[in-house]
Amino acid sequence: MIDKGFWRNKKVLITGHTGFKGSWLCLWLHELGADVTGFSLAPPTTPNLFESAGIEKLVHSIIGDVRSKEQVQEALFLTRPDIVIHMAAQPLVRFSYLSPVETYAVNVLGTVHVLEAVRQAVDSGIPIRTVINVTTDKCYENKEWSWGYRENDRLGGYDPYSNSKACSELVTMSYRHSFFSTATYANHGVALATARAGNVIGGGDWAQDRLIPDCIRAIGEGRKIKIRNPGAIRPWQHVLEPLRGYLMLAQSMWKEGVSFAKSWNFGPEDGDAKPVEWMVEKLLASWGENPGYELDTDTTWHEAHYLKLDCSLAKSLLGWKPLWSLEQALDKIVEWNQAYLRGEDIRAVCLSQIEQFMQGETEQPKSSRMEGKAE
């Protein structure tokens, strides 16, 4: 479970803090009492959750670019963090086809710069203990099979985004073996892991070419929703699900060290890996308006048809499991967006949803909570 006492006064550096996931994580960590510093480019969209929820008032915000080795190093030495969570990325598949060089520069060299800054900081006496590199479910070589990918399955990635995240995984593996290994843990004290999440959805996402934001925009404009691949199946999950996984992983890495320094999947239950068309129909039903939808005939870019994650490792060793069903997640997205349209206090809406989400931890049967505990 999330240990509020653990996070109180912990110094946490988050790269990509102005993005959708980063903003939710900043809010949550601030609520837990952590001392949060963010390093990122300016928010990627207008509007955006970072500004809508007033997150700049809650964290130390450094506007910078992970493509600059010097900027990353300066931010890390200034922060002197206990924990680093690297989330800064070019996160869009279709954009990666248009800008492959930028995608690789951000997702691969950005990872190198963060890990190299950690290495230099540790060599200089800054006691960083936990580093998590957040990648994606798309880092696997997709064979379109019907079972979930496990952490030891082959990495790959068809498009530049997916492939760049596989490269980021390999960079992390190399740094772990070369500089932060089990054999030398007594010298460096760093546990380094990667976290692979599914297709993350939630309130406050205004990115282009993502299913839920595209649906919300279409509903707001009273036009039909365009969907590209109605039968494509993805491991959809509310944004709070993987973020809880990252927090639980960081806690375990801090306490157990390099035995938890590996790759981890955080995805939904198998029954919540649903087709695109199912998602659209459920969202419209929950919203209460139905402008309808139509097929987008732009099939220029390749997209995977079937993708699922096997999260047995996180369930067995971390005791992590999804708390909300996919239908609950969609209801919360509708609730969030309708509150936004009514002009409500967005930070309060987010914190309310975090509180509701965390009630799921205490509501789990005791046997369910205990079955995933590590020996």
LINJO-V233623 format. One record per residue. RES is the residue in three letters. PSI is psi in radians with two decimals (NA if undefined). BURIAL is 1 if it has 24 or more other C-alpha atoms within 12 Angstrom, else 0. D_LAST is the distance of its C-alpha to the last C-alpha in Angstrom with 1 decimal. Layout:
{{RES & PSI & BURIAL & D_LAST} {RES & PSI & BURIAL & D_LAST}}
This chain:
{{MET & 2.83 & 1 & 15.9} {ILE & 2.22 & 1 & 18.7} {ASP & 1.78 & 0 & 18.9} {LYS & -0.64 & 0 & 22.7} {GLY & -0.61 & 0 & 22.5} {PHE & -0.75 & 0 & 20.6} {TRP & -0.31 & 1 & 23.4} {ARG & 2.11 & 0 & 26.3} {ASN & 0.08 & 0 & 28.6} {LYS & 2.39 & 1 & 26.4} {LYS & 2.01 & 1 & 28.8} {VAL & 2.24 & 1 & 28.1} {LEU & 2.15 & 1 & 30.3} {ILE & 2.10 & 1 & 30.6} {THR & 2.53 & 1 & 32.8} {GLY & 0.49 & 1 & 34.5} {HIS & -0.28 & 1 & 34.4} {THR & -0.07 & 1 & 37.7} {GLY & -3.10 & 1 & 36.6} {PHE & -1.02 & 1 & 35.3} {LYS & -0.71 & 1 & 31.6} {GLY & -0.66 & 1 & 32.1} {SER & -0.79 & 1 & 34.2} {TRP & -0.72 & 1 & 31.7} {LEU & -0.70 & 1 & 29.0} {CYS & -0.81 & 1 & 31.5} {LEU & -0.82 & 1 & 32.2} {TRP & -0.80 & 1 & 28.7} {LEU & -0.67 & 1 & 27.8} {HIS & -0.72 & 1 & 31.1} {GLU & -0.53 & 1 & 30.3} {LEU & -0.13 & 1 & 27.0} {GLY & 0.20 & 0 & 29.1} {ALA & 2.72 & 1 & 28.4} {ASP & 1.77 & 1 & 31.3} {VAL & 2.29 & 1 & 31.8} {THR & 2.38 & 1 & 34.1} {GLY & 2.52 & 1 & 35.0} {PHE & 2.10 & 1 & 36.6} {SER & 2.91 & 1 & 38.3} {LEU & 2.96 & 1 & 41.6} {ALA & 2.77 & 1 & 43.5} {PRO & 2.43 & 1 & 42.3} {PRO & -0.24 & 1 & 42.8} {THR & 2.86 & 0 & 44.7} {THR & 2.03 & 0 & 47.2} {PRO & 3.10 & 0 & 46.1} {ASN & 2.74 & 1 & 42.5} {LEU & -0.61 & 1 & 39.6} {PHE & -0.79 & 1 & 39.5} {GLU & -0.66 & 1 & 43.1} {SER & -0.58 & 1 & 43.1} {ALA & 0.08 & 1 & 40.3} {GLY & 0.65 & 0 & 41.7} {ILE & -0.45 & 1 & 38.6} {GLU & -0.34 & 1 & 40.8} {LYS & -0.18 & 0 & 41.3} {LEU & -0.38 & 1 & 37.6} {VAL & 2.86 & 1 & 36.5} {HIS & 1.97 & 1 & 38.0} {SER & 2.13 & 1 & 39.3} {ILE & 2.07 & 1 & 40.4} {ILE & 2.02 & 1 & 42.4} {GLY & 3.14 & 1 & 41.9} {ASP & 2.17 & 1 & 41.3} {VAL & -0.21 & 1 & 38.3} {ARG & -0.18 & 1 & 41.0} {SER & 1.90 & 1 & 42.3} {LYS & -0.70 & 1 & 40.4} {GLU & -0.73 & 0 & 42.4} {GLN & -0.72 & 1 & 41.6} {VAL & -0.81 & 1 & 37.9} {GLN & -0.74 & 1 & 37.9} {GLU & -0.76 & 1 & 40.1} {ALA & -0.72 & 1 & 37.9} {LEU & -0.71 & 1 & 34.7} {PHE & -0.57 & 1 & 36.5} {LEU & -0.70 & 0 & 38.1} {THR & -0.66 & 1 & 34.9} {ARG & 1.03 & 1 & 32.7} {PRO & 2.75 & 1 & 29.5} {ASP & -0.65 & 1 & 26.0} {ILE & 2.38 & 1 & 24.7} {VAL & 2.22 & 1 & 26.7} {ILE & 1.91 & 1 & 26.4} {HIS & 1.88 & 1 & 28.9} {MET & -0.18 & 1 & 30.3} {ALA & 2.27 & 1 & 34.0} {ALA & 2.81 & 1 & 35.2} {GLN & 1.86 & 1 & 38.1} {PRO & 0.13 & 1 & 36.3} {LEU & 2.25 & 1 & 38.9} {VAL & -0.90 & 1 & 39.4} {ARG & -0.64 & 1 & 43.2} {PHE & -0.56 & 0 & 43.9} {SER & -0.50 & 1 & 42.3} {TYR & -0.60 & 1 & 45.1} {LEU & -0.55 & 0 & 47.7} {SER & 1.18 & 0 & 46.3} {PRO & -0.63 & 1 & 44.2} {VAL & -0.79 & 0 & 45.0} {GLU & -0.70 & 1 & 43.8} {THR & -0.83 & 1 & 40.6} {TYR & -0.65 & 1 & 39.7} {ALA & -0.77 & 1 & 40.8} {VAL & -0.87 & 1 & 38.6} {ASN & -0.49 & 1 & 35.5} {VAL & -1.06 & 1 & 35.5} {LEU & -0.58 & 1 & 37.5} {GLY & -0.73 & 1 & 36.1} {THR & -0.77 & 1 & 32.6} {VAL & -0.79 & 1 & 34.1} {HIS & -0.71 & 1 & 35.8} {VAL & -0.83 & 1 & 32.8} {LEU & -0.60 & 1 & 30.6} {GLU & -0.67 & 1 & 33.6} {ALA & -0.67 & 1 & 34.1} {VAL & -0.81 & 1 & 30.6} {ARG & -0.80 & 1 & 31.1} {GLN & -0.64 & 1 & 34.4} {ALA & -0.77 & 1 & 33.2} {VAL & -0.72 & 1 & 30.4} {ASP & -0.44 & 0 & 33.1} {SER & 0.05 & 0 & 35.3} {GLY & 0.10 & 0 & 32.8} {ILE & 2.10 & 1 & 31.4} {PRO & 1.11 & 1 & 27.7} {ILE & 2.33 & 1 & 26.2} {ARG & -0.46 & 1 & 22.4} {THR & 2.25 & 1 & 21.4} {VAL & 2.19 & 1 & 23.4} {ILE & 2.17 & 1 & 22.9} {ASN & 2.03 & 1 & 25.6} {VAL & 2.07 & 1 & 26.1} {THR & -2.07 & 1 & 27.7} {THR & 2.76 & 1 & 28.2} {ASP & -0.36 & 1 & 27.5} {LYS & 0.05 & 1 & 30.9} {CYS & -0.19 & 1 & 29.8} {TYR & 2.66 & 1 & 29.2} {GLU & 1.88 & 1 & 32.1} {ASN & 2.02 & 1 & 33.0} {LYS & 0.13 & 0 & 34.0} {GLU & 0.55 & 0 & 34.6} {TRP & 2.94 & 0 & 32.4} {SER & -0.06 & 0 & 31.1} {TRP & 2.87 & 0 & 27.3} {GLY & 2.58 & 1 & 25.0} {TYR & 2.41 & 1 & 24.6} {ARG & 2.83 & 1 & 21.3} {GLU & -0.41 & 1 & 20.5} {ASN & 0.16 & 0 & 21.7} {ASP & 2.81 & 0 & 24.9} {ARG & 2.36 & 0 & 28.2} {LEU & 2.73 & 1 & 29.4} {GLY & -1.97 & 1 & 32.9} {GLY & 2.02 & 1 & 34.8} {TYR & -0.91 & 1 & 38.3} {ASP & 2.88 & 1 & 39.8} {PRO & -0.63 & 1 & 39.9} {TYR & -0.99 & 1 & 37.3} {SER & -0.75 & 1 & 34.6} {ASN & -0.67 & 1 & 35.5} {SER & -0.57 & 1 & 35.5} {LYS & -0.58 & 1 & 32.0} {ALA & -0.70 & 1 & 31.0} {CYS & -0.71 & 1 & 32.8} {SER & -0.66 & 1 & 30.9} {GLU & -0.76 & 1 & 27.6} {LEU & -0.66 & 1 & 29.2} {VAL & -0.79 & 1 & 30.4} {THR & -0.74 & 1 & 27.0} {MET & -0.74 & 1 & 25.6} {SER & -0.78 & 0 & 28.5} {TYR & -0.64 & 1 & 28.1} {ARG & -0.78 & 1 & 24.4} {HIS & -0.68 & 0 & 25.4} {SER & -0.68 & 0 & 28.6} {PHE & -0.40 & 1 & 28.0} {PHE & 0.83 & 1 & 24.4} {SER & 2.88 & 1 & 22.7} {THR & -0.70 & 1 & 19.7} {ALA & -0.54 & 0 & 22.4} {THR & 0.30 & 0 & 24.3} {TYR & -0.64 & 1 & 21.7} {ALA & -0.45 & 0 & 23.0} {ASN & -0.71 & 0 & 26.3} {HIS & -0.58 & 1 & 25.7} {GLY & 0.33 & 1 & 22.5} {VAL & 2.26 & 1 & 22.3} {ALA & 2.16 & 1 & 19.5} {LEU & 2.14 & 1 & 21.3} {ALA & 2.88 & 1 & 20.2} {THR & 2.63 & 1 & 22.2} {ALA & 2.20 & 1 & 21.9} {ARG & 1.88 & 1 & 23.8} {ALA & 2.83 & 1 & 25.0} {GLY & -2.82 & 1 & 27.3} {ASN & 1.87 & 1 & 30.8} {VAL & 2.32 & 1 & 30.6} {ILE & 2.76 & 1 & 33.1} {GLY & 2.97 & 1 & 34.1} {GLY & 2.51 & 1 & 37.0} {GLY & 0.13 & 1 & 38.6} {ASP & 2.00 & 1 & 38.5} {TRP & 0.34 & 1 & 42.1} {ALA & 2.65 & 1 & 41.6} {GLN & 2.67 & 0 & 44.0} {ASP & 0.57 & 1 & 43.2} {ARG & 2.46 & 1 & 40.1} {LEU & -0.96 & 1 & 40.3} {ILE & -0.86 & 1 & 39.7} {PRO & -0.68 & 1 & 41.8} {ASP & -0.69 & 1 & 44.5} {CYS & -0.81 & 1 & 44.5} {ILE & -0.72 & 1 & 44.8} {ARG & -0.77 & 1 & 47.6} {ALA & -0.75 & 1 & 49.5} {ILE & -0.78 & 1 & 49.2} {GLY & -0.53 & 0 & 50.5} {GLU & 0.01 & 0 & 53.4} {GLY & 0.55 & 0 & 54.2} {ARG & 2.87 & 0 & 54.0} {LYS & 2.51 & 0 & 52.3} {ILE & 2.35 & 1 & 48.8} {LYS & 2.21 & 1 & 48.8} {ILE & 2.45 & 1 & 45.8} {ARG & -0.84 & 1 & 45.6} {ASN & 1.44 & 1 & 43.3} {PRO & -0.50 & 1 & 43.1} {GLY & -0.04 & 0 & 41.1} {ALA & 2.30 & 1 & 38.5} {ILE & 2.29 & 1 & 34.9} {ARG & 2.71 & 1 & 32.4} {PRO & 1.33 & 1 & 28.9} {TRP & 2.50 & 1 & 30.3} {GLN & 2.58 & 1 & 28.2} {HIS & 2.55 & 1 & 29.2} {VAL & -0.54 & 1 & 28.9} {LEU & -0.38 & 1 & 26.6} {GLU & -0.99 & 1 & 23.8} {PRO & -0.56 & 1 & 23.2} {LEU & -0.71 & 1 & 24.0} {ARG & -0.66 & 1 & 21.2} {GLY & -0.75 & 1 & 18.9} {TYR & -0.72 & 1 & 20.4} {LEU & -0.75 & 1 & 19.9} {MET & -0.67 & 1 & 16.2} {LEU & -0.79 & 1 & 15.8} {ALA & -0.72 & 1 & 18.0} {GLN & -0.80 & 1 & 16.0} {SER & -0.68 & 1 & 12.8} {MET & -0.66 & 1 & 15.0} {TRP & -0.74 & 1 & 16.7} {LYS & -0.65 & 0 & 13.8} {GLU & -0.18 & 1 & 11.9} {GLY & -2.44 & 1 & 15.1} {VAL & -0.21 & 1 & 15.9} {SER & -0.33 & 1 & 12.5} {PHE & 0.12 & 1 & 13.1} {ALA & 1.51 & 1 & 16.8} {LYS & -2.95 & 1 & 17.6} {SER & 2.52 & 1 & 19.3} {TRP & 2.37 & 1 & 18.1} {ASN & 2.42 & 1 & 20.0} {PHE & 1.76 & 1 & 20.7} {GLY & 3.10 & 1 & 23.1} {PRO & 2.99 & 1 & 24.3} {GLU & 2.71 & 1 & 23.6} {ASP & -0.65 & 1 & 25.8} {GLY & -0.25 & 0 & 28.5} {ASP & 0.17 & 1 & 29.1} {ALA & 1.74 & 1 & 30.2} {LYS & 2.75 & 1 & 33.8} {PRO & 2.75 & 1 & 37.2} {VAL & -0.78 & 1 & 39.2} {GLU & -0.68 & 1 & 42.0} {TRP & -0.75 & 1 & 39.6} {MET & -0.80 & 1 & 38.4} {VAL & -0.77 & 1 & 42.0} {GLU & -0.73 & 1 & 43.1} {LYS & -0.70 & 1 & 40.3} {LEU & -0.77 & 1 & 41.0} {LEU & -0.69 & 1 & 44.7} {ALA & -0.69 & 0 & 44.2} {SER & -0.62 & 0 & 42.1} {TRP & -0.68 & 1 & 44.5} {GLY & -0.08 & 0 & 47.5} {GLU & 2.63 & 1 & 49.8} {ASN & 1.48 & 0 & 50.3} {PRO & -0.14 & 1 & 52.2} {GLY & 3.10 & 0 & 51.0} {TYR & 2.82 & 1 & 49.7} {GLU & 2.83 & 0 & 51.1} {LEU & 2.27 & 0 & 50.1} {ASP & 2.08 & 0 & 50.2} {THR & 0.00 & 0 & 52.2} {ASP & 1.73 & 0 & 51.0} {THR & 0.59 & 0 & 48.9} {THR & -0.70 & 0 & 49.6} {TRP & 2.48 & 0 & 46.0} {HIS & 2.37 & 0 & 43.4} {GLU & 2.46 & 1 & 40.4} {ALA & 2.61 & 1 & 37.5} {HIS & -0.69 & 1 & 37.9} {TYR & 2.24 & 1 & 34.4} {LEU & 2.16 & 1 & 31.0} {LYS & 2.74 & 1 & 27.5} {LEU & 2.50 & 1 & 24.0} {ASP & 2.00 & 1 & 20.9} {CYS & 0.45 & 1 & 18.1} {SER & -0.62 & 1 & 15.3} {LEU & -0.85 & 1 & 13.4} {ALA & -0.63 & 1 & 13.7} {LYS & -0.71 & 1 & 13.0} {SER & -0.66 & 0 & 9.7} {LEU & -0.56 & 1 & 8.3} {LEU & -0.34 & 1 & 10.6} {GLY & 0.31 & 1 & 11.2} {TRP & 2.49 & 1 & 14.8} {LYS & 2.70 & 1 & 17.5} {PRO & 2.49 & 1 & 21.3} {LEU & -0.49 & 1 & 22.9} {TRP & 2.44 & 1 & 26.5} {SER & 2.91 & 1 & 28.2} {LEU & -0.67 & 1 & 30.7} {GLU & -0.69 & 1 & 33.6} {GLN & -0.74 & 1 & 32.2} {ALA & -0.77 & 1 & 31.9} {LEU & -0.68 & 1 & 35.5} {ASP & -0.71 & 1 & 36.7} {LYS & -0.57 & 1 & 35.3} {ILE & -0.76 & 1 & 37.0} {VAL & -0.79 & 1 & 40.3} {GLU & -0.80 & 1 & 39.9} {TRP & -0.87 & 1 & 39.3} {ASN & -0.61 & 1 & 42.2} {GLN & -0.60 & 1 & 44.6} {ALA & -0.69 & 0 & 43.8} {TYR & -0.78 & 1 & 44.6} {LEU & -0.48 & 0 & 47.9} {ARG & -0.07 & 0 & 48.8} {GLY & 0.43 & 0 & 48.4} {GLU & 2.92 & 0 & 45.6} {ASP & 1.87 & 0 & 43.6} {ILE & -0.64 & 1 & 41.0} {ARG & -0.73 & 1 & 38.7} {ALA & -0.66 & 0 & 38.6} {VAL & -0.78 & 1 & 38.0} {CYS & -0.83 & 1 & 35.0} {LEU & -0.62 & 1 & 33.5} {SER & -0.73 & 0 & 34.2} {GLN & -0.63 & 1 & 32.4} {ILE & -0.76 & 1 & 29.3} {GLU & -0.77 & 0 & 29.4} {GLN & -0.73 & 0 & 29.8} {PHE & -0.78 & 1 & 27.0} {MET & -0.34 & 1 & 24.5} {GLN & -0.42 & 0 & 25.6} {GLY & -0.48 & 1 & 23.6} {GLU & -0.81 & 1 & 20.3} {THR & -0.36 & 0 & 21.5} {GLU & -0.21 & 0 & 23.1} {GLN & 2.43 & 0 & 20.1} {PRO & 2.56 & 0 & 19.4} {LYS & -0.70 & 0 & 16.6} {SER & -0.62 & 0 & 15.1} {SER & -0.64 & 0 & 15.3} {ARG & -0.55 & 1 & 13.7} {MET & -0.43 & 0 & 10.6} {GLU & -0.41 & 0 & 10.3} {GLY & 0.07 & 0 & 9.2} {LYS & 2.41 & 0 & 6.4} {ALA & 2.61 & 0 & 3.8} {GLU & NA & 0 & 0.0}}
